[in-house]
Amino acid sequence: MLPVEKQQEVLNFVEFLAQKNQVERPRRSLKGLWADLNVNITSEDIAQVRREMWTTLQRQLMKHIQLVTQFM
């Protein structure tokens, strides 16, 4: 039986070989998955959602800051 250090070394080597021999499959496009749903997201849609998220985040941060400063 191998010592623990050698066992770990063998395990590491086997994991390396397993990763090396994995075939990387090409990723499917999400556009293809959504094609039949008639979804059309524009860059303006994304920009609008980002603005809304940042506005909401700023409000939440201000509330948390006010709460923290009350206890100081």
C-alpha positions in Angstrom: 0.0 0.0 0.0 1.2 3.5 -0.9 1.8 6.1 1.8 -0.9 8.8 2.0 1.3 11.4 0.2 1.8 9.1 -2.7 -1.9 8.2 -2.8 -2.8 11.9 -3.0 -0.2 12.3 -5.8 -1.7 9.4 -7.8 -5.2 10.9 -7.3 -4.1 14.3 -8.5 -2.5 12.7 -11.6 -5.7 10.7 -12.4 -7.8 13.9 -12.0 -5.4 15.7 -14.3 -5.7 12.9 -17.0 -9.5 13.0 -16.7 -9.6 16.7 -17.3 -7.1 16.5 -20.1 -9.1 13.9 -21.9 -12.5 15.6 -21.6 -14.0 16.7 -24.9 -15.2 20.2 -24.7 -18.5 20.5 -26.4 -19.4 23.8 -28.0 -22.0 25.8 -26.2 -25.4 26.3 -27.6 -26.5 29.8 -28.3 -29.3 31.1 -26.0 -30.7 32.9 -29.0 -31.4 29.5 -30.5 -33.2 28.4 -27.4 -35.4 31.5 -27.4 -36.0 31.6 -31.1 -39.6 30.2 -31.0 -40.6 32.4 -28.1 -40.5 35.6 -30.2 -38.3 37.4 -27.6 -36.5 40.5 -28.8 -34.4 42.2 -26.2 -32.8 45.4 -27.4 -29.7 47.2 -26.0 -32.1 50.0 -24.9 -34.1 47.4 -22.9 -30.9 46.3 -21.1 -29.9 49.9 -20.5 -33.3 50.7 -19.0 -33.2 47.7 -16.6 -29.6 48.7 -15.6 -30.8 52.2 -14.7 -33.7 50.8 -12.7 -31.4 48.4 -10.8 -28.8 51.1 -10.0 -31.6 53.5 -8.8 -33.1 50.9 -6.6 -29.6 49.9 -5.2 -28.8 53.6 -4.4 -32.1 53.9 -2.5 -31.5 50.7 -0.6 -27.9 51.8 0.3 -29.1 55.1 1.5 -31.7 53.4 3.8 -29.1 51.1 5.2 -26.6 54.0 5.7 -29.3 55.9 7.6 -30.1 52.9 9.8 -26.4 52.3 10.6 -25.7 56.0 11.4 -28.7 56.0 13.8 -27.0 53.4 16.0 -23.6 55.2 16.0 
